[in-house]
Amino acid sequence: MHPNANQPIFILKEGTERNHGRAAQSNNIAAAKAVAEAVRTTLGPKGMDKMLVDEGGDVIVTNDGATILREMDIDHPAAKMIIDVAKTQEQECYDGTTTAVILAGELLKQSEELISQNIHPTTICRAYRQAGNIVQEVIKAHALDSTKVLHQVAVTSLTGKSAGLMKGYLGDICVEVVHNLSKGGKVNLEHINVVKAVGGEAFDSELVQGVIIDKERCHGSMPDGHAAPGKVLLIDFPLQVKTTEMDANIQITDPNQITAFLEQEENYLRQLVDAIVAVEADVLVCQKEIDDLAKHYLAKAGIFALEKVKKSDMDSLARATGGAIITNLDDAADSLGQFGDVQERKIGELPMTFFTTPSSLAVTLLLRGGTAAFVDEIERAFDDAVGVVAVAFEDGQVLTGGGSIYAALSREINDAAKMEAGRERMAMESFAQALEIIPRTLAENAGLDPVDEMMALRAAHNEASTSIGINVEEGGLADMLGLGVYEPVRVVSQALKSAIEAAIMILRIDDVISSRKAGPQ
């Protein structure tokens, strides 16, 4: 025997960690389940909130799954893969992030039990893919027309969040926004601006057809708005005397030279203002600073002016008014925008300027509330709700909520599993059981008995009552069509696709090799 035959061979750098086989799979599945458990209690109308405190002490109180997962400091690679599920869901559908993560966690939990019975991960993955194809077909068969239920879609999304008390009011706003911004069957949500003002009540929130800028006129002698339709000029340069790009000393030997120098600056500013007056602009919006003397001349000319306006607000104004942002007054005549009226108002203690525009290319939601945290949570709820309304509007299809569609899908997969044999059948039955996690969690979060509720739900769906779901308000079951609880097809479809893909990806990993950087010697 060779003298070195029994010596271990090292092919990895010292300090590298390696998990393989069942240990690697168990570790990854445990991490994924932990992420799912972190957000599971937030699901549904009766879901609880999470308080997130960052290193700087800033506090976020929310039950929005995407926000929770984004703010959590997670290091485990498999857990990060589950968080990618939430990111994809948020980008594609605006809502359903918690659902997608819970489904992924439950699929992996069910697969762990199958692996413990010596069913190979490849068999499980094959069965999951087959079940995934079936559920997509079943979803299409259960889809309903969304045309008349967009308001209910918004209300369903808002129920259970901090904005739940004003869900009817915000739901109306969501539908109005989507109809205003729809063009060719598509909705561009980038044209929505949200302005937050702490103070007042949530019901003081309002939708403005145009743009709100959190600035007041830059000179007290200017008019406080423009009540009639007019023209606005948008400039991206300071309205002041130009300064040289190099250091220069000016020697003045005669007092009259000082007067001439000041008069030259004054005449230059007057010419700038005269050029603005000449194009008949009623309102001037400047991204940079306006000289005090220029403000005086603008006020004398009766022009309403704003200075130091954010680039994002300038872009919104340009889009809403049809104007162009210019860097030279020579282009002013061809770059004017049109507005309906301009009004300066005090919102609480904050001065704001309201531009209403005839175009529907920009709308602004002014959100009010007693605390900054509450207003922030209303904004998150509105973002989700208007997103799902836009998705339902574009796709034209919805499904009944309350866990009803997942119970229907579970029954269909169980029926399909009967056509299979052996291990594939077991894997598909586990998939069907995993789908029930959504109605089960809704029941648990509402304080109901999940065993009783799920037995009743299965019995109802075995009688082909596919719109029956969990009545979280009163307990028991209810017809979601009657309650008006709907969610877009895309939200459910994408949540299932993402969850299945993530579960399969994690199941196929049987070796985790972690390179650790060496610490200081």
Backbone hydrogen bonds, N-H to C=O, Kabsch-Sander energy under -0.5 kcal/mol:
donor,donor_aa,acceptor,acceptor_aa,energy
5,A,2,H,-1.7
7,Q,4,N,-1.3
10,F,8,P,-0.5
11,I,9,I,-0.6
16,T,13,K,-1.9
17,E,514,S,-2.8
19,N,512,V,-2.5
21,G,510,D,-3.1
23,A,20,H,-0.9
25,Q,21,G,-2.0
26,S,22,R,-3.0
27,N,23,A,-2.2
28,N,24,A,-2.3
29,I,25,Q,-2.6
30,A,26,S,-2.4
31,A,27,N,-1.8
32,A,28,N,-2.2
33,K,29,I,-2.6
34,A,30,A,-1.9
35,V,31,A,-1.8
36,A,32,A,-2.1
37,E,33,K,-2.6
38,A,34,A,-1.5
39,V,35,V,-1.0
39,V,36,A,-0.7
40,R,36,A,-1.3
41,T,37,E,-0.6
42,T,39,V,-1.8
43,L,40,R,-1.5
47,G,44,G,-1.7
48,M,41,T,-2.8
50,K,62,T,-3.1
52,L,50,K,-0.6
52,L,60,I,-3.3
53,V,51,M,-0.5
54,D,52,L,-0.5
54,D,58,D,-2.1
57,G,54,D,-1.9
60,I,52,L,-2.4
62,T,50,K,-2.3
62,T,60,I,-0.6
65,G,63,N,-0.7
68,I,64,D,-2.3
69,L,65,G,-2.5
70,R,66,A,-2.0
71,E,67,T,-2.0
72,M,68,I,-1.5
74,I,72,M,-1.3
80,K,76,H,-2.0
81,M,77,P,-1.4
82,I,78,A,-1.4
83,I,79,A,-1.9
84,D,80,K,-1.7
85,V,81,M,-0.9
86,A,82,I,-1.2
87,K,83,I,-2.1
88,T,84,D,-2.5
89,Q,85,V,-2.3
90,E,86,A,-2.5
91,Q,87,K,-2.3
92,E,88,T,-2.4
93,C,89,Q,-2.7
94,Y,89,Q,-0.7
94,Y,90,E,-1.2
100,A,96,G,-2.2
101,V,97,T,-2.1
102,I,98,T,-2.6
103,L,99,T,-2.5
104,A,100,A,-2.1
105,G,101,V,-2.4
106,E,102,I,-2.4
107,L,103,L,-2.6
108,L,104,A,-1.9
109,K,105,G,-1.9
110,Q,106,E,-2.6
111,S,107,L,-2.0
112,E,108,L,-1.9
113,E,109,K,-1.2
114,L,110,Q,-1.5
115,I,111,S,-2.6
116,S,112,E,-1.9
117,Q,113,E,-0.6
117,Q,114,L,-1.0
118,N,115,I,-2.0
119,I,114,L,-1.8
120,H,118,N,-0.6
123,T,120,H,-0.9
124,I,120,H,-1.7
125,C,121,P,-2.9
126,R,122,T,-2.2
127,A,123,T,-2.1
128,Y,124,I,-2.6
129,R,125,C,-2.4
130,Q,126,R,-2.1
131,A,127,A,-2.7
132,G,128,Y,-2.5
133,N,129,R,-2.0
134,I,130,Q,-1.8
135,V,131,A,-2.6
136,Q,132,G,-1.5
137,E,133,N,-1.4
138,V,134,I,-2.4
139,I,135,V,-2.6
140,K,136,Q,-1.6
141,A,137,E,-1.6
142,H,138,V,-1.6
143,A,139,I,-0.8
143,A,140,K,-0.7
144,L,398,V,-2.9
146,S,396,G,-1.4
149,V,146,S,-1.5
153,V,149,V,-2.0
154,A,150,L,-2.0
155,V,151,H,-2.4
156,T,152,Q,-2.5
157,S,153,V,-1.8
158,L,154,A,-2.0
159,T,155,V,-1.9
161,K,158,L,-1.9
164,G,161,K,-2.6
165,L,162,S,-0.6
166,M,163,A,-1.4
167,K,164,G,-1.5
170,L,166,M,-3.1
171,G,167,K,-2.3
172,D,168,G,-1.8
173,I,169,Y,-1.6
174,C,170,L,-2.6
175,V,171,G,-2.1
176,E,172,D,-2.3
177,V,173,I,-2.8
178,V,174,C,-2.4
179,H,175,V,-2.3
180,N,176,E,-2.3
181,L,177,V,-2.3
182,S,178,V,-0.7
182,S,179,H,-0.5
183,K,186,K,-2.9
186,K,183,K,-1.3
188,N,181,L,-1.1
189,L,187,V,-1.0
191,H,188,N,-1.5
192,I,189,L,-1.5
193,N,191,H,-0.5
193,N,363,V,-2.7
195,V,365,L,-2.6
197,A,367,L,-2.5
199,G,369,G,-4.0
204,D,201,E,-1.8
205,S,202,A,-1.7
206,E,366,L,-1.8
208,V,206,E,-0.5
208,V,364,T,-3.3
210,G,208,V,-1.8
211,V,355,F,-2.2
213,I,353,T,-2.7
215,K,213,I,-2.4
218,C,305,A,-2.0
222,M,219,H,-1.7
226,H,342,V,-3.0
230,G,339,F,-1.6
232,V,337,G,-2.3
233,L,283,V,-2.6
234,L,324,A,-0.6
235,I,233,L,-0.6
235,I,285,V,-2.4
236,D,326,I,-3.0
239,L,289,E,-2.0
240,Q,238,P,-1.4
251,Q,249,N,-0.6
252,I,250,I,-0.5
253,T,251,Q,-0.6
257,Q,254,D,-1.8
258,I,254,D,-0.7
258,I,255,P,-0.8
259,T,255,P,-1.2
260,A,256,N,-2.2
261,F,257,Q,-2.4
262,L,258,I,-2.5
263,E,259,T,-2.4
264,Q,260,A,-2.0
265,E,261,F,-1.7
266,E,262,L,-2.5
267,N,263,E,-2.7
268,Y,264,Q,-1.9
269,L,265,E,-2.2
270,R,266,E,-2.3
271,Q,267,N,-2.4
272,L,268,Y,-1.8
273,V,269,L,-2.2
274,D,270,R,-2.8
275,A,271,Q,-2.0
276,I,272,L,-1.4
277,V,273,V,-2.7
278,A,274,D,-2.5
279,V,275,A,-1.0
280,E,277,V,-1.9
281,A,276,I,-1.5
282,D,231,K,-2.1
283,V,231,K,-1.7
284,L,304,F,-2.8
285,V,233,L,-2.7
286,C,306,L,-2.6
287,Q,235,I,-2.4
291,D,239,L,-2.7
295,K,291,D,-2.4
296,H,292,D,-1.8
297,Y,293,L,-2.1
298,L,294,A,-2.6
299,A,295,K,-2.6
300,K,296,H,-2.2
301,A,297,Y,-1.7
302,G,299,A,-1.4
303,I,298,L,-2.5
304,F,282,D,-1.9
306,L,284,L,-2.2
308,K,288,K,-2.6
309,V,286,C,-1.7
314,M,310,K,-2.3
315,D,311,K,-2.5
316,S,312,S,-2.0
317,L,313,D,-2.5
318,A,314,M,-2.5
319,R,315,D,-2.3
320,A,316,S,-2.5
321,T,317,L,-2.8
322,G,318,A,-1.5
324,A,335,S,-2.1
326,I,234,L,-2.5
326,I,324,A,-0.6
331,D,328,N,-1.9
332,A,329,L,-1.6
334,D,331,D,-0.6
335,S,332,A,-1.5
337,G,232,V,-2.8
338,Q,321,T,-2.6
339,F,230,G,-2.1
340,G,356,T,-3.1
341,D,356,T,-1.2
342,V,226,H,-2.4
343,Q,354,F,-2.1
344,E,224,D,-1.9
345,R,343,Q,-0.5
345,R,352,M,-3.1
347,I,345,R,-0.6
347,I,350,L,-3.3
348,G,346,K,-0.8
349,E,347,I,-0.5
350,L,347,I,-2.1
352,M,345,R,-3.1
353,T,213,I,-3.0
354,F,343,Q,-3.3
355,F,211,V,-3.2
355,F,353,T,-0.6
356,T,341,D,-2.3
356,T,354,F,-0.7
357,T,209,Q,-2.4
363,V,191,H,-1.7
364,T,208,V,-2.6
365,L,193,N,-2.9
366,L,206,E,-3.1
366,L,364,T,-0.6
367,L,195,V,-2.8
367,L,365,L,-0.7
369,G,197,A,-0.7
369,G,199,G,-0.9
375,V,371,T,-2.1
376,D,372,A,-2.4
377,E,373,A,-1.9
378,I,374,F,-2.1
379,E,375,V,-2.2
380,R,376,D,-2.0
381,A,377,E,-2.3
382,F,378,I,-2.9
383,D,379,E,-2.7
384,D,380,R,-1.9
385,A,381,A,-2.6
386,V,382,F,-3.1
387,G,383,D,-1.4
388,V,384,D,-2.4
389,V,385,A,-2.1
390,A,386,V,-2.0
391,V,387,G,-2.3
392,A,388,V,-2.6
393,F,389,V,-2.5
394,E,390,A,-2.7
395,D,391,V,-2.6
396,G,392,A,-1.9
398,V,144,L,-2.3
399,L,487,E,-3.0
401,G,485,V,-2.4
404,S,401,G,-1.7
405,I,400,T,-0.8
407,A,403,G,-1.8
408,A,404,S,-2.2
409,L,405,I,-2.4
410,S,406,Y,-2.2
411,R,407,A,-2.0
412,E,408,A,-2.1
413,I,409,L,-2.4
414,N,410,S,-2.2
415,D,411,R,-2.2
416,A,412,E,-2.2
417,A,413,I,-2.4
418,K,414,N,-1.0
419,M,416,A,-1.4
420,E,417,A,-1.7
424,E,421,A,-0.9
425,R,421,A,-0.6
426,M,422,G,-1.7
427,A,423,R,-2.4
428,M,424,E,-2.4
429,E,425,R,-2.4
430,S,426,M,-1.9
431,F,427,A,-1.9
432,A,428,M,-2.4
433,Q,429,E,-2.1
434,A,430,S,-2.1
435,L,431,F,-1.7
436,E,432,A,-0.7
436,E,433,Q,-0.7
437,I,434,A,-1.8
438,I,435,L,-1.2
440,R,436,E,-2.2
441,T,437,I,-2.4
442,L,438,I,-2.3
443,A,439,P,-2.1
444,E,440,R,-2.5
445,N,441,T,-2.9
446,A,442,L,-1.0
447,G,444,E,-1.7
448,L,443,A,-2.6
453,E,449,D,-2.3
454,M,450,P,-2.3
455,M,451,V,-2.1
456,A,452,D,-2.2
457,L,453,E,-2.4
458,R,454,M,-2.6
459,A,455,M,-2.0
460,A,456,A,-2.2
461,H,457,L,-2.3
462,N,458,R,-1.9
463,E,459,A,-0.7
463,E,460,A,-0.7
464,A,461,H,-1.6
465,S,460,A,-1.7
466,T,464,A,-1.5
468,I,465,S,-1.5
469,G,478,A,-2.8
470,I,402,G,-2.7
471,N,476,G,-2.6
472,V,470,I,-1.2
475,G,471,N,-2.2
478,A,469,G,-2.0
480,M,467,S,-2.8
480,M,478,A,-0.7
482,G,479,D,-0.5
483,L,479,D,-1.7
484,G,480,M,-1.1
485,V,480,M,-2.2
486,Y,484,G,-0.7
487,E,399,L,-2.4
489,V,397,Q,-1.4
492,V,488,P,-1.4
493,S,489,V,-3.0
494,Q,490,R,-2.7
495,A,491,V,-1.9
496,L,492,V,-2.1
497,K,493,S,-2.2
498,S,494,Q,-2.9
499,A,495,A,-2.2
500,I,496,L,-2.5
501,E,497,K,-2.5
502,A,498,S,-2.5
503,A,499,A,-2.4
504,I,500,I,-2.6
505,M,501,E,-2.3
506,I,502,A,-2.3
507,L,503,A,-2.4
508,R,504,I,-1.9
509,I,506,I,-1.2
510,D,508,R,-0.6
512,V,19,N,-3.7
513,I,511,D,-0.5
514,S,17,E,-3.3
514,S,512,V,-0.6
515,S,513,I,-0.6
516,R,514,S,-0.6
